[in-house]
Amino acid sequence: MNWVCCKCGNNEFDKDQIQTTGGNFSKLFDVQNKKFISVTCTNCGYTEFYKSVTSSAMNILDFLMD
């Protein structure tokens, strides 16, 4: 992945992912159906989030495991 920090110009980064709830139904049942990839600059800490795809099966599994 070619990534350059827009704040300091550094091209070294850490990559991670987070999941969040979406609308009212998912908040009510605590279903984390929104998935994002985060890219954080190792120099200044600036972070960008990119939306990722979640499958229906993973959403159902998340609901059942809570």
DSSP file (Angstrom, degrees, kcal/mol; ACC not computed):
  #  RESIDUE AA STRUCTURE BP1 BP2  ACC     N-H-->O    O-->H-N    N-H-->O    O-->H-N    TCO  KAPPA ALPHA  PHI   PSI    X-CA   Y-CA   Z-CA
    1    1 A M              0   0    0      0, 0.0     2,-0.7     0, 0.0     0, 0.0   0.000 360.0 360.0 360.0 127.3    0.0    0.0    0.0
    2    2 A N        +     0   0    0      2,-0.0     2,-0.4     0, 0.0     9,-0.0  -0.863 360.0 160.5 -96.0 113.8    1.4    3.4   -1.0
    3    3 A W        -     0   0    0     -2,-0.7     2,-0.4     8,-0.3    10,-0.0  -1.000  20.0-171.5-137.7 135.7    0.3    5.9    1.6
    4    4 A V        -     0   0    0     -2,-0.4     7,-0.2    37,-0.0     2,-0.2  -0.997  31.5-115.7-127.8 128.7    1.7    9.4    2.4
    5    5 A C     >  -     0   0    0      5,-3.1     4,-1.6    -2,-0.4    35,-0.0  -0.410  15.2-150.4 -62.8 128.5    0.6   11.4    5.4
    6    6 A C  T  4 S+     0   0    0      1,-0.2    -1,-0.2    -2,-0.2     0, 0.0   0.626  93.4  50.4 -76.6 -12.0   -1.1   14.6    4.3
    7    7 A K  T  4 S+     0   0    0      3,-0.1    -1,-0.2    39,-0.0    -2,-0.0   0.877 131.5   4.8 -90.5 -44.4    0.1   16.4    7.5
    8    8 A C  T  4 S-     0   0    0      2,-0.1    -2,-0.2    38,-0.0    -3,-0.0   0.499  90.1-117.9-124.4  -6.4    3.8   15.6    7.6
    9    9 A G     <  +     0   0    0     -4,-1.6    -3,-0.1     1,-0.3     2,-0.0   0.466  61.0 147.5  83.3   0.5    4.7   13.7    4.4
   10   10 A N        -     0   0    0      1,-0.1    -5,-3.1    -6,-0.1    -1,-0.3  -0.369  36.0-160.9 -67.0 147.4    5.8   10.5    6.2
   11   11 A N        +     0   0    0     -7,-0.2     2,-0.4    -2,-0.0    -8,-0.3   0.220  60.8  96.3-117.2  15.6    5.2    7.3    4.4
   12   12 A E        +     0   0    0     -7,-0.0    30,-2.0     2,-0.0    31,-0.4  -0.886  51.6 160.6-104.0 137.2    5.4    4.9    7.4
   13   13 A F  E     -A   41   0A   0     -2,-0.4     2,-0.4    28,-0.2    28,-0.2  -0.955  38.0-125.8-150.6 162.4    2.1    3.9    9.0
   14   14 A D  E     -A   40   0A   0     26,-2.5    26,-2.9    -2,-0.3     2,-0.4  -0.927  25.6-153.0-109.9 141.5    0.3    1.4   11.2
   15   15 A K  E     +A   39   0A   0     -2,-0.4     2,-0.3    24,-0.2    24,-0.2  -0.943  25.3 149.6-118.4 138.2   -2.9   -0.3    9.9
   16   16 A D  E     -A   38   0A   0     22,-2.1    22,-2.7    -2,-0.4     2,-0.3  -0.855  31.1-125.5-149.2-179.3   -5.7   -1.6   12.0
   17   17 A Q  E     -A   37   0A   0     20,-0.3     2,-0.3    -2,-0.3    20,-0.2  -0.986  15.2-170.7-138.5 151.4   -9.5   -2.1   11.9
   18   18 A I  E     -A   36   0A   0     18,-2.5    18,-2.8    -2,-0.3     2,-0.4  -0.942  10.3-149.0-133.1 157.4  -12.5   -1.1   14.0
   19   19 A Q  E     +A   35   0A   0     -2,-0.3     2,-0.3    16,-0.2    16,-0.2  -0.988  18.6 178.5-127.1 140.7  -16.2   -2.1   13.9
   20   20 A T  E     -A   34   0A   0     14,-2.9    14,-2.4    -2,-0.4     2,-0.2  -0.867  31.1 -99.7-134.0 166.1  -19.0    0.2   15.0
   21   21 A T        -     0   0    0     -2,-0.3    11,-0.2    11,-0.3     3,-0.1  -0.507  32.0-158.2 -82.9 159.0  -22.8    0.1   15.2
   22   22 A G        -     0   0    0      9,-0.6    -1,-0.2     1,-0.2    10,-0.0   0.510  47.6  -9.9-102.8-114.3  -24.9    1.7   12.4
   23   23 A G  S  > S-     0   0    0      3,-0.0     4,-2.0     4,-0.0    -1,-0.2   0.169  87.6 -67.9 -81.2-162.4  -28.5    2.8   12.7
   24   24 A N  H  > S+     0   0    0      1,-0.2     4,-2.5     2,-0.2     5,-0.2   0.879 127.3  50.3 -60.1 -46.0  -31.2    2.4   15.3
   25   25 A F  H  > S+     0   0    0      1,-0.2     4,-1.9     2,-0.2    -1,-0.2   0.927 113.3  45.2 -61.3 -46.6  -31.8   -1.4   14.9
   26   26 A S  H  4>S+     0   0    0      1,-0.2     5,-2.6     2,-0.2     4,-0.4   0.839 113.4  50.7 -69.5 -31.6  -28.1   -2.2   15.2
   27   27 A K  H ><5S+     0   0    0     -4,-2.0     3,-0.6     3,-0.2    -1,-0.2   0.910 108.3  53.0 -68.0 -41.7  -27.7    0.2   18.2
   28   28 A L  H 3<5S+     0   0    0     -4,-2.5    -2,-0.2     1,-0.2    -1,-0.2   0.895 121.3  30.4 -60.1 -42.4  -30.6   -1.4   19.9
   29   29 A F  T 3<5S-     0   0    0     -4,-1.9    -1,-0.2    -5,-0.2    -2,-0.2   0.302 108.5-120.2-101.7   8.1  -29.2   -4.9   19.6
   30   30 A D  T < 5 +     0   0    0     -3,-0.6     2,-0.6    -4,-0.4    -3,-0.2   0.897  51.9 164.1  53.7  47.5  -25.5   -3.8   19.7
   31   31 A V      < -     0   0    0     -5,-2.6     2,-1.4    -6,-0.1    -9,-0.6  -0.864  32.1-147.9 -96.4 118.4  -24.7   -5.3   16.2
   32   32 A Q        +     0   0    0     -2,-0.6   -11,-0.3   -11,-0.2    30,-0.1  -0.669  36.1 154.7 -89.4  88.8  -21.5   -3.8   15.0
   33   33 A N        +     0   0    0     -2,-1.4     2,-0.5   -13,-0.1    21,-0.2   0.314  46.0  80.7-102.8   7.6  -22.2   -3.8   11.2
   34   34 A K  E     -A   20   0A   0    -14,-2.4   -14,-2.9    -3,-0.1     2,-0.4  -0.968  59.3-169.9-115.8 127.9  -19.9   -1.0   10.1
   35   35 A K  E     -AB  19  52A   0     17,-0.6    17,-3.1    -2,-0.5     2,-0.4  -0.958   4.2-177.5-122.7 134.6  -16.2   -1.9    9.6
   36   36 A F  E     -AB  18  51A   0    -18,-2.8   -18,-2.5    -2,-0.4     2,-0.5  -0.972  21.0-140.5-131.8 145.0  -13.4    0.5    8.9
   37   37 A I  E     -AB  17  50A   0     13,-3.1    13,-2.7    -2,-0.4     2,-0.4  -0.897  22.8-152.9 -98.8 130.6   -9.7    0.2    8.2
   38   38 A S  E     -AB  16  49A   0    -22,-2.7   -22,-2.1    -2,-0.5     2,-0.5  -0.873   8.9-165.4-106.9 140.6   -7.6    2.8   10.0
   39   39 A V  E     -AB  15  48A   0      9,-2.5     9,-2.3    -2,-0.4     2,-0.5  -0.986  11.7-170.7-123.3 118.4   -4.2    4.0    8.7
   40   40 A T  E     -AB  14  47A   0    -26,-2.9   -26,-2.5    -2,-0.5     7,-0.2  -0.938  23.7-123.1-117.9 128.3   -2.1    6.0   11.3
   41   41 A C  E  >  -A   13   0A   0      5,-2.8     4,-1.1    -2,-0.5   -28,-0.2  -0.475  12.6-148.1 -65.8 130.5    1.0    7.9   10.6
   42   42 A T  T  4 S+     0   0    0    -30,-2.0    -1,-0.1    -2,-0.2   -29,-0.1   0.630  93.6  48.8 -76.5 -12.4    3.9    6.6   12.8
   43   43 A N  T  4 S+     0   0    0    -31,-0.4    -1,-0.1     3,-0.1   -30,-0.1   0.920 129.9   7.9 -91.0 -54.7    5.4   10.1   12.9
   44   44 A C  T  4 S-     0   0    0      2,-0.1    -2,-0.1   -34,-0.0    -4,-0.0   0.574  91.7-120.0-110.4 -10.8    2.6   12.5   13.8
   45   45 A G     <  +     0   0    0     -4,-1.1    -3,-0.1     1,-0.3   -32,-0.0   0.451  52.8 157.9  87.7  -0.3   -0.3   10.2   14.7
   46   46 A Y        -     0   0    0     -6,-0.1    -5,-2.8     1,-0.0     2,-0.4  -0.360  25.0-158.1 -58.5 135.5   -2.7   11.5   12.0
   47   47 A T  E     -B   40   0A   0     -7,-0.2     2,-0.4    -9,-0.0    -7,-0.2  -0.963  14.8-169.5-126.1 136.6   -5.3    8.8   11.3
   48   48 A E  E     -B   39   0A   0     -9,-2.3    -9,-2.5    -2,-0.4     2,-0.4  -0.934  12.8-146.8-117.9 146.5   -7.5    8.2    8.3
   49   49 A F  E     -B   38   0A   0     -2,-0.4     2,-0.4   -11,-0.2   -11,-0.2  -0.936   8.7-166.0-115.1 137.4  -10.5    5.8    8.2
   50   50 A Y  E     -B   37   0A   0    -13,-2.7   -13,-3.1    -2,-0.4     2,-0.1  -0.986  26.0-117.5-123.4 129.9  -11.5    3.8    5.1
   51   51 A K  E     -B   36   0A   0     -2,-0.4     2,-0.2   -15,-0.2   -15,-0.2  -0.417  32.9-166.2 -68.1 136.3  -14.9    2.0    4.9
   52   52 A S  E     -B   35   0A   0    -17,-3.1   -17,-0.6    -2,-0.1     2,-0.4  -0.729  23.1-101.7-118.0 168.6  -14.6   -1.7    4.5
   53   53 A V        -     0   0    0     -2,-0.2     2,-0.4   -19,-0.1   -19,-0.1  -0.760  28.9-163.7 -96.0 135.1  -17.2   -4.3    3.6
   54   54 A T        -     0   0    0     -2,-0.4     2,-0.2   -21,-0.2   -21,-0.0  -0.930  17.2-129.4-114.0 143.7  -18.9   -6.6    6.2
   55   55 A S     >  -     0   0    0     -2,-0.4     4,-1.7     1,-0.1     5,-0.1  -0.564  16.0-123.2 -88.8 155.3  -20.8   -9.7    5.3
   56   56 A S  H  > S+     0   0    0      1,-0.2     4,-2.3     2,-0.2     5,-0.2   0.869 112.8  57.4 -62.1 -37.2  -24.3  -10.5    6.5
   57   57 A A  H  > S+     0   0    0      1,-0.2     4,-2.4     2,-0.2    -1,-0.2   0.903 106.2  48.1 -62.2 -41.5  -23.0  -13.8    8.0
   58   58 A M  H  > S+     0   0    0      2,-0.2     4,-2.4     1,-0.2    -1,-0.2   0.864 109.9  53.1 -68.1 -34.7  -20.5  -11.9   10.1
   59   59 A N  H  X S+     0   0    0     -4,-1.7     4,-2.0     2,-0.2    -2,-0.2   0.905 111.2  46.1 -64.6 -41.3  -23.2   -9.5   11.3
   60   60 A I  H  X S+     0   0    0     -4,-2.3     4,-2.3     2,-0.2    -2,-0.2   0.909 112.6  50.3 -67.5 -42.5  -25.4  -12.4   12.3
   61   61 A L  H  X S+     0   0    0     -4,-2.4     4,-1.8     1,-0.2    -2,-0.2   0.902 109.5  51.1 -62.5 -41.3  -22.5  -14.1   14.1
   62   62 A D  H  X S+     0   0    0     -4,-2.4     4,-0.9     1,-0.2    -1,-0.2   0.909 110.4  49.8 -60.8 -42.6  -21.7  -10.9   15.9
   63   63 A F  H  < S+     0   0    0     -4,-2.0     3,-0.5     1,-0.2    -2,-0.2   0.909 112.3  47.2 -62.8 -43.0  -25.3  -10.6   17.1
   64   64 A L  H  < S+     0   0    0     -4,-2.3    -1,-0.2     1,-0.2    -2,-0.2   0.795 108.7  54.3 -71.4 -28.8  -25.4  -14.2   18.3
   65   65 A M  H  <        0   0    0     -4,-1.8    -1,-0.2     1,-0.2    -2,-0.2   0.681 360.0 360.0 -82.1 -17.0  -22.1  -14.0   20.2
   66   66 A D     <        0   0    0     -4,-0.9    -1,-0.2    -3,-0.5    -2,-0.1   0.473 360.0 360.0 -80.7 360.0  -23.2  -10.9   22.3
